[in-house]
Amino acid sequence: MAKMTWDPVVGALITSGTAVLVAIFVTKSFTRATKRTEFFLDFTKRYHAVLVEKHKLDRKFKEAPPKSPAEIELEKADAHQIYFQMFGLIYDEFYAYQNDFLDPEAFEIWMIWQMYDATEGKFQIGGVSYQEGWEAWFANRAVKLHSATPFVQQMRVCSSPESLRSIIRTYRRGRGIKKWVRWR
């Protein structure tokens, strides 16, 4: 009787196992890259939509400033609604960043823009300052309980891009060895 050798069986198992692992890795990487691109494009579209609404309201405010208390309150409500869209977008970006669906560099750049808008005191929508818009947003109880709120609170008072980058990195969720390698 011939002696059975296991070398061909072991070799076949190793080869097929390696092929399956490579296929899973490639598929997962491709899917993540596609999702990242989709999130980036969606966030960009949403931000531009906020800027378009801001421009329309600012233009309306300059061309025909509100005169009566009722008109002033309507203008403020419109401005707050645009701020709510913008802050909602920031919260969505934060969530995507934490879950690795948004490139860290893109998130940092976007948050630096927000930091400048929040701290320079020049950004307004329809005569409503960034601070007033934030206070109206923050008055919502659900916002106070949201996991992104502490980050946005820190971002709003940050003094430099370097310190903001440091804060951003503290909110990055773990991805095992990938996180350790990425931020070292």
N, C-alpha and C positions, 0 to 999 in steps of 0.2 A: 504494500500500500504506500502511495506517495505521501510525503509529508506536506501539509498545507502551510504555505507561507503567508503571513499577514501583511507583508510590505505593500502589495498592490492595493489591498483594502484600506489600509491606513492612509496611504498616499491619496487615494480617491476621496476619502472622507475629509482629509485636510484641504485638498484642492476645492472640493465643493463647499465646505464650510467657509473658506476664505472668500470664495466668489459670492456667497450669500451675504457675508458681512460687508464686503465692498459695495454690493448693490444697495444694501440698507443704508450705509453711510452716504453714498452718492445721492440716493433719493432724498434722504433727510436733509442733506446740505442744500440740494437744489430747491426743495420745498421751502426751507427757511430763507434762502436768498430771494425766492419769488415773493414770499410774504413780506420780507423787509422792503422790497421795492414797492409792493402794493401799499404798505403802510406809509412809506415816505411820500409817494405820489398823492395819496388821499389826504395826508396832513398838509401838504403843500397847497392842494386845491382848497381845502377848508380855510387855511390861513389867508389865502388870496381872496376868498369870498368874504371873510371878516374885514379885510382891508377895503374891499369895494363898498361894503355896507358903511364902514366908517367914513369913507370919502363922501358918499352920498349924504350922510347925515351932517357931516361937517360943512359941506357945500350948502345944504339947506339952511343950516344954522347961520352961516355967514350972509347968505342972500336975503333971508327973512328971519331975523332973530325973533324968538318968541317974546310976546309982549305981555300977555295976561298970565296970571299964576297957573291957570289950567294948561295953557300952551307950554309953559316952562316945565310943568310936571310931565306932560306928554313927551317932550324932548328928552327929559331925563330918563323916562321909562324906555324910550327907544335906545338911548345910549347904554343903559344898563343891559338891555337885551343883547346888544352887540358885545359888550364886555362878557356877558354870560357865555356867549358862543366862544369867545377867545379863551376864557378861563377853562371852559369845558374841553377845548382843544388841548390846552396845556396838560390837563389831567389825563386825557387820552394818550398824549405823547409820553407822559411819565409812565403810565402803565405799559405802553409798548416798549419803552426803554428798559424797564425793569424785567420784562419777559423776553428780552433779546429780539424783539421784532423791529427795533429801530436802531440804526447805527449810532454808537455812542458819540462819535464826532459830530454828526448832524444834530443830535439832541443837545450837545454842549453849545453848539453855535446858536441854535434856536433859543436856548435858555439865556445865553448872554444877551441876545437882542431883547428878551423880555426883562432881564435885569436892568438894562439901560433905560427901557421904557418906564420901568417902575421907579427907578432911583433918580433920574434926571429931572423929573417934574414937568417935562414938556409935553408928554403924550396925553392927548385928550380925545375924547369922542363926543362930539356934539356939546362941547363945553363942560363935560364931566371928566374929571381927572382920573388917572389910573388908580390912585388911592381911593377915591370915591367909588369907582367901579368895583374895586376889590372889596371894600366894606359892604357894599350891597350884595355881592356874591357870597361873602363870608357870613352874612346874616342868616343864610340858609343852614339849618341844622345838619342836613346831610353832608354839606361841605365841611363842616367842623369835624365830622367823624371820618371823613375820607382819608385814606392812607397817603394821598399825595399832598394834603394840606400842609403838614409840617415842612415838606420840601419847598413848596411855593412860598410859604411864610419866610423861610430862610433866603430864598432866591430874591424876594422883593427888597430885602435890606442888605444884600451882599454889596461889598465895596469894590470888588475887582474880579475880572474874569478868572484869575488864578484861584482865588478863594471859592468862587462858584464851582469851578471844575472839581475842587476838593470835596465840596458838599455833594455834588452830583455823584461822585464815585462812592460815597458812603451809602447811597441809596441803591446801588447796583445789587441785584439779587445774585446769589451764587449760581455758578454753572460749573462747579467742580474745578478741575485743573484748568479749564479754559479761562475762568475768571482769574485765577491766580496768575497765570502766564500773561494775560492781557494787561493787567494793571501793575505789573512789576517792572 
